[in-house]
């Protein structure tokens, strides 16, 4: 579930402190450069799913996240195939570096992984008529954690796009307490529920946070332009059925184009005054 290990050179997940490089804006430019070499793939074939499962297993074992049987090298469950679940692989220069599963959770479709650990809190959101994005099964190849400390940003960008595409009210964060500062500082995550221990196969304690997507969207994209995207990128990633009769093999990020459009719009607003 966690992407926390090995990203301290840019952001200390245990304290939430942003480095000088990030604060100066140079980090955002570096991320945009990395995105030029990144591809997103929606995982729908058994072959790709097995590759994703292997990354999960390696990451969870290296990070001591959950109890794993010796023969559970393929970590796949039924939720991977839910009609409102989206499993993605993140590829850098054609190498699978990380993965995440996103659930689009609504009052009419309540399949969610975080809800198994925090059922009352998720029920309260849904009973209030909210729609949620639940990013789970986050995992990065432990062999490249030290090489690419920006992996969490590249991967969690998918959650920001899902929130935009589905016009969600909240993005959930079920995380280790030590990493709460990261989600609070980067995503303005609000505290929802206190840590719980011994949840299923998890070895780590888990707490629940949530980002008010619509309230923080503008400030998030202003601070971190690489989270932005164009509508056609979001459509290729999340559309199904008649809206997208075929699944694109790969989707290239559009953050740089979206940032250009944002700057043009801001410039136009200034001149119009």
Buried (B, 14 or more C-beta within 10 A) or exposed (E): BBBBBBBBEBBBBBEBBBBEBBEEEEBBBBBBEBBEEBBBBBBEEEEBBEBBBBBBBBBBBBBEBBEBEEEBBEBBEEBBEBEBBBBBBBBBEEEBBBBBBBBBBBBEBBBBBBBEBBEEBBEEBBEEEBBBBBBBBBBBBBEBBEEBBBBBBBBBBBBBBBBBBBEBBBBBBBBBEBBBBBBBBBBBBBEBBEBBEEBEEBBBBBBBBBBBBEEBBEEBBEBBBBBBBBEEBBBBBBBEEEEBEEBBEEBEBBBBBBBEEBEEEEEEEEEEE
